Every structure is written in structure tokens, then in C-alpha cells.
Amino acid sequence: MIRIVSHSIKKQNGANINIIIEPVLSQAINNELNFTGVYTLYKDTDKQETDLLDIQDIAPEIGDSKPLIDDKNNPGFLGRITFENDNTEWHYSGGKLPPDEQEQIVAFIKNAK
């Protein structure tokens, strides 16, 4: 899955929470975008699954863009999931999501590929 999506998971208390799942891409010398195997996770407020065009603002004119917020200072940052070894292994870092919530996100990503 190499597009930004919003997906709902069930919290430990039974409530649903929407998570933005953003694949991290790198730019190759030939200007191709390559997936790094990392997904960054953020809190979302949408009630349904959406794709990039629904959740990302239209890019501003050149020179009008504001610097991005560092994830450590972003209150919506929930961590990262990194896949390795042909997506058979994964690990979570940088956040405080419980293991069962991490597993729900991993299952969604694997099924979305």
C-alpha cells in the first residue's frame, strides 16, 4: 500500500479511533519515488476510510508552504510501523499504541497491498 489512507481501529476500551497511515517514500536519482517499508501513523478525525485526495490539502504555491511539524512535536503522531524481510517481519516505534492496536493496523496494511 503506497498511498495515504485513514482507517478505523478498535481501542482497548471498545471505542473506535481513526488512524492516518502514511507510507514513507524516498526519491531516487532518476526521480522515481520508492517505498521505504515504513508507515507513519497519525490521529485522524474522519469517520470513514479515505484516500490522499480526501485528507491532504492542495499544495500551496511555491514559496507559500510552511515548514512541516516535527513528529516529536506533533500531538497527532502515533508512531511508525516498519516492515522488513519481504513484509514478513515488522516492528513499531516512536509511539504508545498497545500491541493489539498495532496488530490491527498491520493486518489492514497487509490486506491492502
Buried (B, 14 or more C-beta within 10 A) or exposed (E): BEEBBBBBBEEEEEEEBBBBBBBEEEEEEEEEEEEEBBBBBBEBEEEEBBEEEEBEEEEEEEEEEEEEEEBEEEEEBBBBBBBEEEEEEBEBEBBEBEEEBBBBBBEBBEEEE
